[in-house]
Amino acid sequence: PSSTNDPIENLNFLLDENQMNASDLGHILGNRQLGSKILRRERQLSKTHIRILSNYFRVSADLLL
């Protein structure tokens, strides 16, 4: 992923690479609306979200911190 320290940009990169969208993100996290709220920066990624996403995408949790 990109060399940015912005977790949301890194998350967007992961979604793009996997041809996924905000709805897919919400599905992974178990709440359809949550994906778009996170991408619009209305909600923060929780530790639980970060753990789920790092496992799902097989990336270091540091990318999302």
C-alpha positions, -999 to 999 in steps of 0.1 A, spaced: 0 0 0 9 36 -2 35 51 21 10 75 37 4 74 74 -33 81 68 -53 49 78 -83 59 56 -62 64 25 -45 30 32 -80 15 36 -92 31 4 -61 16 -14 -69 -19 0 -105 -16 -11 -95 -4 -46 -70 -32 -50 -97 -57 -41 -124 -40 -62 -144 -34 -31 -166 -4 -20 -179 11 12 -208 -13 12 -183 -42 11 -163 -26 39 -195 -24 60 -203 -60 53 -168 -71 65 -173 -51 97 -209 -64 102 -227 -30 97 -236 -19 62 -237 19 70 -204 18 89 -182 14 58 -193 47 43 -191 65 76 -156 54 81 -145 63 46 -162 98 50 -143 101 83 -175 104 103 -165 73 124 -131 62 136 -117 27 131 -120 9 164 -94 -16 176 -118 -43 167 -123 -29 132 -86 -27 127 -81 -63 139 -109 -76 115 -95 -56 86 -59 -65 91 -69 -102 92 -92 -99 62 -67 -81 40 -37 -99 55 -19 -66 62 -2 -52 93 -26 -35 117 -1 -6 116 -14 4 82 -48 12 98 -35 30 129 
